């Protein structure tokens, strides 16, 4: 998927409460272009993590995000 559709699709998936797909799209955005939209992939993931709170998926996606960062 090209970058702009990734960037536009992720928030739509959050609104639809399809959090797994949203987080996958944001991870893919980070992987393809970290700098896009002032680090929109990472910032978007952090917002979804905050929204999900103690949801068990957050730990998994945090680890995956960390792998891309470091």
PQR file of N, CA, C, O and H, with PARSE charges and radii, in Angstrom:
ATOM      1  N   UNK A   1       0.859  -1.185   0.000 -0.4000 1.5000
ATOM      2  CA  UNK A   1       0.000   0.000   0.000 -0.0000 2.0000
ATOM      3  C   UNK A   1       0.897   1.237   0.000  0.5500 1.7000
ATOM      4  O   UNK A   1       1.844   1.306   0.784 -0.5500 1.4000
ATOM      5  N   UNK A   2       0.618   2.208  -0.860 -0.4000 1.5000
ATOM      6  CA  UNK A   2       1.375   3.459  -0.828 -0.0000 2.0000
ATOM      7  C   UNK A   2       1.174   4.215   0.495  0.5500 1.7000
ATOM      8  O   UNK A   2       0.226   3.945   1.233 -0.5500 1.4000
ATOM      9  H   UNK A   2      -0.151   2.152  -1.496  0.4000 1.0000
ATOM     10  N   UNK A   3       2.049   5.135   0.776 -0.4000 1.5000
ATOM     11  CA  UNK A   3       2.076   5.804   2.077 -0.0000 2.0000
ATOM     12  C   UNK A   3       0.807   6.600   2.378  0.5500 1.7000
ATOM     13  O   UNK A   3       0.253   6.459   3.469 -0.5500 1.4000
ATOM     14  H   UNK A   3       2.819   5.354   0.177  0.4000 1.0000
ATOM     15  N   UNK A   4       0.334   7.417   1.464 -0.4000 1.5000
ATOM     16  CA  UNK A   4      -0.829   8.267   1.755 -0.0000 2.0000
ATOM     17  C   UNK A   4      -2.064   7.437   2.130  0.5500 1.7000
ATOM     18  O   UNK A   4      -2.740   7.777   3.100 -0.5500 1.4000
ATOM     19  H   UNK A   4       0.784   7.532   0.578  0.4000 1.0000
ATOM     20  N   UNK A   5      -2.382   6.363   1.397 -0.4000 1.5000
ATOM     21  CA  UNK A   5      -3.523   5.543   1.831 -0.0000 2.0000
ATOM     22  C   UNK A   5      -3.327   4.922   3.219  0.5500 1.7000
ATOM     23  O   UNK A   5      -4.292   4.781   3.971 -0.5500 1.4000
ATOM     24  H   UNK A   5      -1.833   6.087   0.609  0.4000 1.0000
ATOM     25  N   UNK A   6      -2.104   4.556   3.562 -0.4000 1.5000
ATOM     26  CA  UNK A   6      -1.832   4.031   4.903 -0.0000 2.0000
ATOM     27  C   UNK A   6      -2.191   5.092   5.940  0.5500 1.7000
ATOM     28  O   UNK A   6      -2.872   4.822   6.930 -0.5500 1.4000
ATOM     29  H   UNK A   6      -1.320   4.671   2.952  0.4000 1.0000
ATOM     30  N   UNK A   7      -1.711   6.301   5.680 -0.4000 1.5000
ATOM     31  CA  UNK A   7      -1.907   7.415   6.597 -0.0000 2.0000
ATOM     32  C   UNK A   7      -3.390   7.746   6.761  0.5500 1.7000
ATOM     33  O   UNK A   7      -3.830   8.086   7.859 -0.5500 1.4000
ATOM     34  H   UNK A   7      -1.159   6.520   4.876  0.4000 1.0000
ATOM     35  N   UNK A   8      -4.152   7.650   5.693 -0.4000 1.5000
ATOM     36  CA  UNK A   8      -5.574   7.984   5.742 -0.0000 2.0000
ATOM     37  C   UNK A   8      -6.433   6.830   6.249  0.5500 1.7000
ATOM     38  O   UNK A   8      -7.485   7.063   6.844 -0.5500 1.4000
ATOM     39  H   UNK A   8      -3.795   7.374   4.800  0.4000 1.0000
ATOM     40  N   UNK A   9      -6.007   5.605   6.025 -0.4000 1.5000
ATOM     41  CA  UNK A   9      -6.805   4.446   6.416 -0.0000 2.0000
ATOM     42  C   UNK A   9      -6.749   4.152   7.907  0.5500 1.7000
ATOM     43  O   UNK A   9      -7.742   3.708   8.485 -0.5500 1.4000
ATOM     44  H   UNK A   9      -5.152   5.416   5.541  0.4000 1.0000
ATOM     45  N   UNK A  10      -5.618   4.390   8.533 -0.4000 1.5000
ATOM     46  CA  UNK A  10      -5.463   4.043   9.950 -0.0000 2.0000
ATOM     47  C   UNK A  10      -6.479   4.751  10.844  0.5500 1.7000
ATOM     48  O   UNK A  10      -7.126   4.084  11.652 -0.5500 1.4000
ATOM     49  H   UNK A  10      -4.812   4.750   8.064  0.4000 1.0000
ATOM     50  N   UNK A  11      -6.651   6.078  10.737 -0.4000 1.5000
ATOM     51  CA  UNK A  11      -7.652   6.727  11.608 -0.0000 2.0000
ATOM     52  C   UNK A  11      -9.076   6.217  11.355  0.5500 1.7000
ATOM     53  O   UNK A  11      -9.883   6.108  12.277 -0.5500 1.4000
ATOM     54  H   UNK A  11      -6.126   6.620  10.081  0.4000 1.0000
ATOM     55  N   UNK A  12      -9.360   5.914  10.103 -0.4000 1.5000
ATOM     56  CA  UNK A  12     -10.689   5.381   9.772 -0.0000 2.0000
ATOM     57  C   UNK A  12     -10.915   4.041  10.481  0.5500 1.7000
ATOM     58  O   UNK A  12     -12.011   3.763  10.967 -0.5500 1.4000
ATOM     59  H   UNK A  12      -8.704   6.003   9.354  0.4000 1.0000
ATOM     60  N   UNK A  13      -9.871   3.222  10.534 -0.4000 1.5000
ATOM     61  CA  UNK A  13      -9.978   1.925  11.213 -0.0000 2.0000
ATOM     62  C   UNK A  13     -10.152   2.110  12.724  0.5500 1.7000
ATOM     63  O   UNK A  13     -10.852   1.325  13.364 -0.5500 1.4000
ATOM     64  H   UNK A  13      -8.980   3.447  10.139  0.4000 1.0000
ATOM     65  N   UNK A  14      -9.529   3.126  13.288 -0.4000 1.5000
ATOM     66  CA  UNK A  14      -9.711   3.398  14.720 -0.0000 2.0000
ATOM     67  C   UNK A  14     -11.165   3.771  14.984  0.5500 1.7000
ATOM     68  O   UNK A  14     -11.768   3.280  15.938 -0.5500 1.4000
ATOM     69  H   UNK A  14      -8.960   3.763  12.768  0.4000 1.0000
ATOM     70  N   UNK A  15     -11.729   4.632  14.151 -0.4000 1.5000
ATOM     71  CA  UNK A  15     -13.136   5.034  14.306 -0.0000 2.0000
ATOM     72  C   UNK A  15     -14.051   3.819  14.205  0.5500 1.7000
ATOM     73  O   UNK A  15     -15.057   3.729  14.908 -0.5500 1.4000
ATOM     74  H   UNK A  15     -11.240   5.031  13.376  0.4000 1.0000
ATOM     75  N   UNK A  16     -13.694   2.890  13.327 -0.4000 1.5000
ATOM     76  CA  UNK A  16     -14.483   1.658  13.154 -0.0000 2.0000
ATOM     77  C   UNK A  16     -14.189   0.637  14.256  0.5500 1.7000
ATOM     78  O   UNK A  16     -14.773  -0.447  14.272 -0.5500 1.4000
ATOM     79  H   UNK A  16     -12.877   2.963  12.756  0.4000 1.0000
ATOM     80  N   UNK A  17     -13.288   0.980  15.171 -0.4000 1.5000
ATOM     81  CA  UNK A  17     -12.853   0.105  16.265 -0.0000 2.0000
ATOM     82  C   UNK A  17     -12.150  -1.160  15.776  0.5500 1.7000
ATOM     83  O   UNK A  17     -12.167  -2.193  16.446 -0.5500 1.4000
ATOM     84  H   UNK A  17     -12.813   1.860  15.158  0.4000 1.0000
ATOM     85  N   UNK A  18     -11.546  -1.063  14.626 -0.4000 1.5000
ATOM     86  CA  UNK A  18     -10.751  -2.156  14.070 -0.0000 2.0000
ATOM     87  C   UNK A  18      -9.287  -1.855  14.409  0.5500 1.7000
ATOM     88  O   UNK A  18      -8.474  -1.563  13.532 -0.5500 1.4000
ATOM     89  H   UNK A  18     -11.533  -0.224  14.082  0.4000 1.0000
ATOM     90  N   UNK A  19      -8.978  -1.937  15.706 -0.4000 1.5000
ATOM     91  CA  UNK A  19      -7.696  -1.485  16.229 -0.0000 2.0000
ATOM     92  C   UNK A  19      -6.513  -2.286  15.703  0.5500 1.7000
ATOM     93  O   UNK A  19      -5.450  -1.719  15.451 -0.5500 1.4000
ATOM     94  H   UNK A  19      -9.639  -2.175  16.418  0.4000 1.0000
ATOM     95  N   UNK A  20      -6.678  -3.582  15.537 -0.4000 1.5000
ATOM     96  CA  UNK A  20      -5.560  -4.395  15.036 -0.0000 2.0000
ATOM     97  C   UNK A  20      -5.139  -3.946  13.638  0.5500 1.7000
ATOM     98  O   UNK A  20      -3.949  -3.804  13.356 -0.5500 1.4000
ATOM     99  H   UNK A  20      -7.542  -4.043  15.743  0.4000 1.0000
ATOM    100  N   UNK A  21      -6.110  -3.727  12.776 -0.4000 1.5000
ATOM    101  CA  UNK A  21      -5.789  -3.280  11.418 -0.0000 2.0000
ATOM    102  C   UNK A  21      -5.170  -1.884  11.463  0.5500 1.7000
ATOM    103  O   UNK A  21      -4.204  -1.608  10.751 -0.5500 1.4000
ATOM    104  H   UNK A  21      -7.076  -3.842  13.005  0.4000 1.0000
ATOM    105  N   UNK A  22      -5.719  -1.014  12.290 -0.4000 1.5000
ATOM    106  CA  UNK A  22      -5.166   0.344  12.420 -0.0000 2.0000
ATOM    107  C   UNK A  22      -3.704   0.286  12.858  0.5500 1.7000
ATOM    108  O   UNK A  22      -2.858   0.973  12.286 -0.5500 1.4000
ATOM    109  H   UNK A  22      -6.503  -1.238  12.868  0.4000 1.0000
ATOM    110  N   UNK A  23      -3.406  -0.523  13.864 -0.4000 1.5000
ATOM    111  CA  UNK A  23      -2.030  -0.610  14.352 -0.0000 2.0000
ATOM    112  C   UNK A  23      -1.107  -1.232  13.310  0.5500 1.7000
ATOM    113  O   UNK A  23       0.045  -0.814  13.185 -0.5500 1.4000
ATOM    114  H   UNK A  23      -4.093  -1.081  14.329  0.4000 1.0000
ATOM    115  N   UNK A  24      -1.586  -2.216  12.566 -0.4000 1.5000
ATOM    116  CA  UNK A  24      -0.782  -2.802  11.487 -0.0000 2.0000
ATOM    117  C   UNK A  24      -0.466  -1.751  10.426  0.5500 1.7000
ATOM    118  O   UNK A  24       0.665  -1.670   9.946 -0.5500 1.4000
ATOM    119  H   UNK A  24      -2.521  -2.556  12.668  0.4000 1.0000
ATOM    120  N   UNK A  25      -1.459  -0.949  10.063 -0.4000 1.5000
ATOM    121  CA  UNK A  25      -1.240   0.098   9.066 -0.0000 2.0000
ATOM    122  C   UNK A  25      -0.220   1.118   9.561  0.5500 1.7000
ATOM    123  O   UNK A  25       0.638   1.565   8.800 -0.5500 1.4000
ATOM    124  H   UNK A  25      -2.378  -1.014  10.453  0.4000 1.0000
ATOM    125  N   UNK A  26      -0.315   1.481  10.826 -0.4000 1.5000
ATOM    126  CA  UNK A  26       0.623   2.458  11.385 -0.0000 2.0000
ATOM    127  C   UNK A  26       2.038   1.891  11.465  0.5500 1.7000
ATOM    128  O   UNK A  26       3.007   2.610  11.222 -0.5500 1.4000
ATOM    129  H   UNK A  26      -1.012   1.118  11.445  0.4000 1.0000
ATOM    130  N   UNK A  27       2.164   0.621  11.801 -0.4000 1.5000
ATOM    131  CA  UNK A  27       3.482  -0.022  11.794 -0.0000 2.0000
ATOM    132  C   UNK A  27       4.059  -0.042  10.380  0.5500 1.7000
ATOM    133  O   UNK A  27       5.246   0.212  10.179 -0.5500 1.4000
ATOM    134  H   UNK A  27       1.377   0.036  11.999  0.4000 1.0000
ATOM    135  N   UNK A  28       3.215  -0.343   9.416 -0.4000 1.5000
ATOM    136  CA  UNK A  28       3.670  -0.371   8.020 -0.0000 2.0000
ATOM    137  C   UNK A  28       4.110   1.021   7.575  0.5500 1.7000
ATOM    138  O   UNK A  28       5.100   1.167   6.859 -0.5500 1.4000
ATOM    139  H   UNK A  28       2.250  -0.550   9.579  0.4000 1.0000
ATOM    140  N   UNK A  29       3.370   2.035   8.001 -0.4000 1.5000
ATOM    141  CA  UNK A  29       3.752   3.405   7.687 -0.0000 2.0000
ATOM    142  C   UNK A  29       5.124   3.727   8.281  0.5500 1.7000
ATOM    143  O   UNK A  29       5.968   4.321   7.611 -0.5500 1.4000
ATOM    144  H   UNK A  29       2.565   1.916   8.582  0.4000 1.0000
ATOM    145  N   UNK A  30       5.344   3.339   9.534 -0.4000 1.5000
ATOM    146  CA  UNK A  30       6.647   3.553  10.165 -0.0000 2.0000
ATOM    147  C   UNK A  30       7.756   2.857   9.387  0.5500 1.7000
ATOM    148  O   UNK A  30       8.834   3.416   9.185 -0.5500 1.4000
ATOM    149  H   UNK A  30       4.658   2.856  10.078  0.4000 1.0000
ATOM    150  N   UNK A  31       7.481   1.644   8.958 -0.4000 1.5000
ATOM    151  CA  UNK A  31       8.485   0.850   8.256 -0.0000 2.0000
ATOM    152  C   UNK A  31       8.833   1.465   6.900  0.5500 1.7000
ATOM    153  O   UNK A  31       9.995   1.475   6.496 -0.5500 1.4000
ATOM    154  H   UNK A  31       6.605   1.190   9.122  0.4000 1.0000
ATOM    155  N   UNK A  32       7.825   1.973   6.207 -0.4000 1.5000
ATOM    156  CA  UNK A  32       8.058   2.514   4.866 -0.0000 2.0000
ATOM    157  C   UNK A  32       8.699   3.902   4.893  0.5500 1.7000
ATOM    158  O   UNK A  32       9.554   4.215   4.065 -0.5500 1.4000
ATOM    159  H   UNK A  32       6.880   1.964   6.535  0.4000 1.0000
ATOM    160  N   UNK A  33       8.276   4.727   5.852 -0.4000 1.5000
ATOM    161  CA  UNK A  33       8.804   6.098   5.894 -0.0000 2.0000
ATOM    162  C   UNK A  33       8.608   6.674   7.288  0.5500 1.7000
ATOM    163  O   UNK A  33       7.558   7.232   7.606 -0.5500 1.4000
ATOM    164  H   UNK A  33       7.581   4.472   6.524  0.4000 1.0000
ATOM    165  N   UNK A  34       9.640   6.530   8.111 -0.4000 1.5000
ATOM    166  CA  UNK A  34       9.577   7.005   9.503 -0.0000 2.0000
ATOM    167  C   UNK A  34       9.239   8.473   9.601  0.5500 1.7000
ATOM    168  O   UNK A  34       8.525   8.878  10.518 -0.5500 1.4000
ATOM    169  H   UNK A  34      10.493   6.077   7.853  0.4000 1.0000
ATOM    170  N   UNK A  35       9.734   9.286   8.676 -0.4000 1.5000
ATOM    171  CA  UNK A  35       9.576  10.738   8.773 -0.0000 2.0000
ATOM    172  C   UNK A  35       8.230  11.247   8.267  0.5500 1.7000
ATOM    173  O   UNK A  35       7.881  12.407   8.488 -0.5500 1.4000
ATOM    174  H   UNK A  35      10.314   8.957   7.931  0.4000 1.0000
ATOM    175  N   UNK A  36       7.482  10.396   7.598 -0.4000 1.5000
ATOM    176  CA  UNK A  36       6.233  10.862   6.974 -0.0000 2.0000
ATOM    177  C   UNK A  36       5.313  11.503   8.007  0.5500 1.7000
ATOM    178  O   UNK A  36       5.062  10.938   9.072 -0.5500 1.4000
ATOM    179  H   UNK A  36       7.765   9.454   7.418  0.4000 1.0000
ATOM    180  N   UNK A  37       4.818  12.682   7.677 -0.4000 1.5000
ATOM    181  CA  UNK A  37       3.854  13.368   8.534 -0.0000 2.0000
ATOM    182  C   UNK A  37       4.377  13.635   9.936  0.5500 1.7000
ATOM    183  O   UNK A  37       3.638  13.508  10.912 -0.5500 1.4000
ATOM    184  H   UNK A  37       5.022  13.141   6.812  0.4000 1.0000
ATOM    185  N   UNK A  38       5.658  14.007  10.041 -0.4000 1.5000
ATOM    186  CA  UNK A  38       6.271  14.243  11.366 -0.0000 2.0000
ATOM    187  C   UNK A  38       6.143  13.021  12.261  0.5500 1.7000
ATOM    188  O   UNK A  38       5.711  13.117  13.410 -0.5500 1.4000
ATOM    189  H   UNK A  38       6.259  14.110   9.249  0.4000 1.0000
ATOM    190  N   UNK A  39       6.522  11.874  11.721 -0.4000 1.5000
ATOM    191  CA  UNK A  39       6.498  10.608  12.469 -0.0000 2.0000
ATOM    192  C   UNK A  39       5.070  10.179  12.809  0.5500 1.7000
ATOM    193  O   UNK A  39       4.789   9.725  13.918 -0.5500 1.4000
ATOM    194  H   UNK A  39       6.872  11.795  10.788  0.4000 1.0000
ATOM    195  N   UNK A  40       4.181  10.332  11.837 -0.4000 1.5000
ATOM    196  CA  UNK A  40       2.757  10.052  12.032 -0.0000 2.0000
ATOM    197  C   UNK A  40       2.482   8.607  12.438  0.5500 1.7000
ATOM    198  O   UNK A  40       1.549   8.351  13.200 -0.5500 1.4000
ATOM    199  H   UNK A  40       4.409  10.700  10.936  0.4000 1.0000
ATOM    200  N   UNK A  41       3.265   7.672  11.949 -0.4000 1.5000
ATOM    201  CA  UNK A  41       3.061   6.269  12.316 -0.0000 2.0000
ATOM    202  C   UNK A  41       3.248   6.045  13.803  0.5500 1.7000
ATOM    203  O   UNK A  41       2.395   5.448  14.460 -0.5500 1.4000
ATOM    204  H   UNK A  41       4.023   7.879  11.330  0.4000 1.0000
ATOM    205  N   UNK A  42       4.358   6.522  14.332 -0.4000 1.5000
ATOM    206  CA  UNK A  42       4.645   6.356  15.759 -0.0000 2.0000
ATOM    207  C   UNK A  42       3.652   7.144  16.606  0.5500 1.7000
ATOM    208  O   UNK A  42       3.144   6.636  17.606 -0.5500 1.4000
ATOM    209  H   UNK A  42       5.051   7.007  13.798  0.4000 1.0000
ATOM    210  N   UNK A  43       3.380   8.368  16.212 -0.4000 1.5000
ATOM    211  CA  UNK A  43       2.436   9.200  16.970 -0.0000 2.0000
ATOM    212  C   UNK A  43       1.039   8.567  16.976  0.5500 1.7000
ATOM    213  O   UNK A  43       0.348   8.575  17.995 -0.5500 1.4000
ATOM    214  H   UNK A  43       3.793   8.781  15.400  0.4000 1.0000
ATOM    215  N   UNK A  44       0.641   8.025  15.833 -0.4000 1.5000
ATOM    216  CA  UNK A  44      -0.661   7.370  15.753 -0.0000 2.0000
ATOM    217  C   UNK A  44      -0.732   6.142  16.643  0.5500 1.7000
ATOM    218  O   UNK A  44      -1.731   5.917  17.326 -0.5500 1.4000
ATOM    219  H   UNK A  44       1.203   8.019  15.005  0.4000 1.0000
ATOM    220  N   UNK A  45       0.333   5.348  16.633 -0.4000 1.5000
ATOM    221  CA  UNK A  45       0.375   4.171  17.505 -0.0000 2.0000
ATOM    222  C   UNK A  45       0.267   4.568  18.970  0.5500 1.7000
ATOM    223  O   UNK A  45      -0.470   3.940  19.730 -0.5500 1.4000
ATOM    224  H   UNK A  45       1.145   5.531  16.079  0.4000 1.0000
ATOM    225  N   UNK A  46       0.990   5.600  19.370 -0.4000 1.5000
ATOM    226  CA  UNK A  46       0.928   6.031  20.771 -0.0000 2.0000
ATOM    227  C   UNK A  46      -0.489   6.456  21.161  0.5500 1.7000
ATOM    228  O   UNK A  46      -0.921   6.211  22.287 -0.5500 1.4000
ATOM    229  H   UNK A  46       1.588   6.111  18.753  0.4000 1.0000
ATOM    230  N   UNK A  47      -1.204   7.084  20.246 -0.4000 1.5000
ATOM    231  CA  UNK A  47      -2.592   7.487  20.525 -0.0000 2.0000
ATOM    232  C   UNK A  47      -3.499   6.268  20.652  0.5500 1.7000
ATOM    233  O   UNK A  47      -4.376   6.228  21.514 -0.5500 1.4000
ATOM    234  H   UNK A  47      -0.852   7.284  19.331  0.4000 1.0000
ATOM    235  N   UNK A  48      -3.286   5.281  19.796 -0.4000 1.5000
ATOM    236  CA  UNK A  48      -4.097   4.055  19.890 -0.0000 2.0000
ATOM    237  C   UNK A  48      -3.779   3.329  21.193  0.5500 1.7000
ATOM    238  O   UNK A  48      -4.687   2.816  21.847 -0.5500 1.4000
ATOM    239  H   UNK A  48      -2.573   5.313  19.096  0.4000 1.0000
ATOM    240  N   UNK A  49      -2.505   3.276  21.580 -0.4000 1.5000
ATOM    241  CA  UNK A  49      -2.127   2.642  22.848 -0.0000 2.0000
ATOM    242  C   UNK A  49      -2.845   3.321  24.010  0.5500 1.7000
ATOM    243  O   UNK A  49      -3.358   2.654  24.908 -0.5500 1.4000
ATOM    244  H   UNK A  49      -1.767   3.692  21.048  0.4000 1.0000
ATOM    245  N   UNK A  50      -2.875   4.638  23.984 -0.4000 1.5000
ATOM    246  CA  UNK A  50      -3.548   5.391  25.046 -0.0000 2.0000
ATOM    247  C   UNK A  50      -5.041   5.076  25.061  0.5500 1.7000
ATOM    248  O   UNK A  50      -5.640   4.917  26.125 -0.5500 1.4000
ATOM    249  H   UNK A  50      -2.458   5.179  23.254  0.4000 1.0000
ATOM    250  N   UNK A  51      -5.624   4.990  23.895 -0.4000 1.5000
ATOM    251  CA  UNK A  51      -7.046   4.678  23.771 -0.0000 2.0000
ATOM    252  C   UNK A  51      -7.358   3.282  24.312  0.5500 1.7000
ATOM    253  O   UNK A  51      -8.376   3.084  24.975 -0.5500 1.4000
ATOM    254  H   UNK A  51      -5.137   5.119  23.031  0.4000 1.0000
ATOM    255  N   UNK A  52      -6.481   2.318  24.029 -0.4000 1.5000
ATOM    256  CA  UNK A  52      -6.714   0.936  24.441 -0.0000 2.0000
ATOM    257  C   UNK A  52      -6.369   0.677  25.906  0.5500 1.7000
ATOM    258  O   UNK A  52      -6.828  -0.307  26.485 -0.5500 1.4000
ATOM    259  H   UNK A  52      -5.654   2.479  23.490  0.4000 1.0000
ATOM    260  N   UNK A  53      -5.572   1.543  26.504 -0.4000 1.5000
ATOM    261  CA  UNK A  53      -5.240   1.394  27.923 -0.0000 2.0000
ATOM    262  C   UNK A  53      -4.513   0.099  28.224  0.5500 1.7000
ATOM    263  O   UNK A  53      -3.436  -0.153  27.685 -0.5500 1.4000
ATOM    264  H   UNK A  53      -5.198   2.343  26.035  0.4000 1.0000
ATOM    265  N   UNK A  54      -5.098  -0.726  29.084 -0.4000 1.5000
ATOM    266  CA  UNK A  54      -4.467  -1.980  29.534 -0.0000 2.0000
ATOM    267  C   UNK A  54      -4.763  -3.178  28.639  0.5500 1.7000
ATOM    268  O   UNK A  54      -4.529  -4.318  29.041 -0.5500 1.4000
ATOM    269  H   UNK A  54      -5.974  -0.522  29.522  0.4000 1.0000
ATOM    270  N   UNK A  55      -5.260  -2.944  27.465 -0.4000 1.5000
ATOM    271  CA  UNK A  55      -5.559  -4.033  26.535 -0.0000 2.0000
ATOM    272  C   UNK A  55      -4.280  -4.843  26.298  0.5500 1.7000
ATOM    273  O   UNK A  55      -3.218  -4.255  26.092 -0.5500 1.4000
ATOM    274  H   UNK A  55      -5.451  -2.018  27.139  0.4000 1.0000
ATOM    275  N   UNK A  56      -4.359  -6.171  26.324 -0.4000 1.5000
ATOM    276  CA  UNK A  56      -3.164  -7.002  26.148 -0.0000 2.0000
ATOM    277  C   UNK A  56      -2.459  -6.820  24.804  0.5500 1.7000
ATOM    278  O   UNK A  56      -1.270  -7.119  24.695 -0.5500 1.4000
ATOM    279  H   UNK A  56      -5.222  -6.648  26.491  0.4000 1.0000
ATOM    280  N   UNK A  57      -3.153  -6.345  23.798 -0.4000 1.5000
ATOM    281  CA  UNK A  57      -2.526  -6.143  22.483 -0.0000 2.0000
ATOM    282  C   UNK A  57      -1.482  -5.028  22.519  0.5500 1.7000
ATOM    283  O   UNK A  57      -0.547  -5.023  21.717 -0.5500 1.4000
ATOM    284  H   UNK A  57      -4.119  -6.103  23.887  0.4000 1.0000
ATOM    285  N   UNK A  58      -1.638  -4.096  23.437 -0.4000 1.5000
ATOM    286  CA  UNK A  58      -0.746  -2.941  23.483 -0.0000 2.0000
ATOM    287  C   UNK A  58       0.711  -3.372  23.671  0.5500 1.7000
ATOM    288  O   UNK A  58       1.599  -2.849  22.997 -0.5500 1.4000
ATOM    289  H   UNK A  58      -2.397  -4.101  24.088  0.4000 1.0000
ATOM    290  N   UNK A  59       0.963  -4.308  24.569 -0.4000 1.5000
ATOM    291  CA  UNK A  59       2.330  -4.774  24.813 -0.0000 2.0000
ATOM    292  C   UNK A  59       2.965  -5.346  23.569  0.5500 1.7000
ATOM    293  O   UNK A  59       4.128  -5.067  23.279 -0.5500 1.4000
ATOM    294  H   UNK A  59       0.242  -4.733  25.117  0.4000 1.0000
ATOM    295  N   UNK A  60       2.218  -6.143  22.828 -0.4000 1.5000
ATOM    296  CA  UNK A  60       2.743  -6.744  21.600 -0.0000 2.0000
ATOM    297  C   UNK A  60       3.091  -5.663  20.574  0.5500 1.7000
ATOM    298  O   UNK A  60       4.169  -5.680  19.980 -0.5500 1.4000
ATOM    299  H   UNK A  60       1.272  -6.370  23.063  0.4000 1.0000
ATOM    300  N   UNK A  61       2.176  -4.739  20.380 -0.4000 1.5000
ATOM    301  CA  UNK A  61       2.420  -3.694  19.387 -0.0000 2.0000
ATOM    302  C   UNK A  61       3.507  -2.732  19.839  0.5500 1.7000
ATOM    303  O   UNK A  61       4.230  -2.197  18.999 -0.5500 1.4000
ATOM    304  H   UNK A  61       1.300  -4.726  20.862  0.4000 1.0000
ATOM    305  N   UNK A  62       3.645  -2.494  21.140 -0.4000 1.5000
ATOM    306  CA  UNK A  62       4.749  -1.659  21.642 -0.0000 2.0000
ATOM    307  C   UNK A  62       6.098  -2.314  21.316  0.5500 1.7000
ATOM    308  O   UNK A  62       7.039  -1.640  20.896 -0.5500 1.4000
ATOM    309  H   UNK A  62       3.057  -2.929  21.822  0.4000 1.0000
ATOM    310  N   UNK A  63       6.179  -3.625  21.515 -0.4000 1.5000
ATOM    311  CA  UNK A  63       7.418  -4.345  21.199 -0.0000 2.0000
ATOM    312  C   UNK A  63       7.735  -4.248  19.706  0.5500 1.7000
ATOM    313  O   UNK A  63       8.881  -4.032  19.314 -0.5500 1.4000
ATOM    314  H   UNK A  63       5.415  -4.172  21.857  0.4000 1.0000
ATOM    315  N   UNK A  64       6.711  -4.410  18.895 -0.4000 1.5000
ATOM    316  CA  UNK A  64       6.927  -4.346  17.446 -0.0000 2.0000
ATOM    317  C   UNK A  64       7.348  -2.936  17.017  0.5500 1.7000
ATOM    318  O   UNK A  64       8.187  -2.772  16.130 -0.5500 1.4000
ATOM    319  H   UNK A  64       5.780  -4.585  19.214  0.4000 1.0000
ATOM    320  N   UNK A  65       6.759  -1.931  17.652 -0.4000 1.5000
ATOM    321  CA  UNK A  65       7.139  -0.559  17.351 -0.0000 2.0000
ATOM    322  C   UNK A  65       8.591  -0.319  17.768  0.5500 1.7000
ATOM    323  O   UNK A  65       9.354   0.312  17.037 -0.5500 1.4000
ATOM    324  H   UNK A  65       6.078  -2.065  18.372  0.4000 1.0000
ATOM    325  N   UNK A  66       8.967  -0.820  18.939 -0.4000 1.5000
ATOM    326  CA  UNK A  66      10.337  -0.637  19.435 -0.0000 2.0000
ATOM    327  C   UNK A  66      11.352  -1.264  18.475  0.5500 1.7000
ATOM    328  O   UNK A  66      12.425  -0.702  18.258 -0.5500 1.4000
ATOM    329  H   UNK A  66       8.347  -1.333  19.533  0.4000 1.0000
ATOM    330  N   UNK A  67      11.025  -2.408  17.909 -0.4000 1.5000
ATOM    331  CA  UNK A  67      11.930  -3.057  16.949 -0.0000 2.0000
ATOM    332  C   UNK A  67      12.191  -2.149  15.739  0.5500 1.7000
ATOM    333  O   UNK A  67      13.302  -2.102  15.212 -0.5500 1.4000
ATOM    334  H   UNK A  67      10.153  -2.865  18.086  0.4000 1.0000
ATOM    335  N   UNK A  68      11.156  -1.439  15.316 -0.4000 1.5000
ATOM    336  CA  UNK A  68      11.330  -0.539  14.180 -0.0000 2.0000
ATOM    337  C   UNK A  68      12.125   0.702  14.567  0.5500 1.7000
ATOM    338  O   UNK A  68      12.836   1.276  13.741 -0.5500 1.4000
ATOM    339  H   UNK A  68      10.253  -1.477  15.744  0.4000 1.0000
ATOM    340  N   UNK A  69      12.004   1.109  15.812 -0.4000 1.5000
ATOM    341  CA  UNK A  69      12.693   2.317  16.262 -0.0000 2.0000
ATOM    342  C   UNK A  69      14.172   2.075  16.515  0.5500 1.7000
ATOM    343  O   UNK A  69      14.991   2.962  16.277 -0.5500 1.4000
ATOM    344  H   UNK A  69      11.426   0.644  16.483  0.4000 1.0000
ATOM    345  N   UNK A  70      14.530   0.881  16.997 -0.4000 1.5000
ATOM    346  CA  UNK A  70      15.911   0.648  17.425 -0.0000 2.0000
ATOM    347  C   UNK A  70      16.545  -0.451  16.656  0.5500 1.7000
ATOM    348  O   UNK A  70      17.709  -0.776  16.891 -0.5500 1.4000
ATOM    349  H   UNK A  70      13.865   0.159  17.190  0.4000 1.0000
TER
END
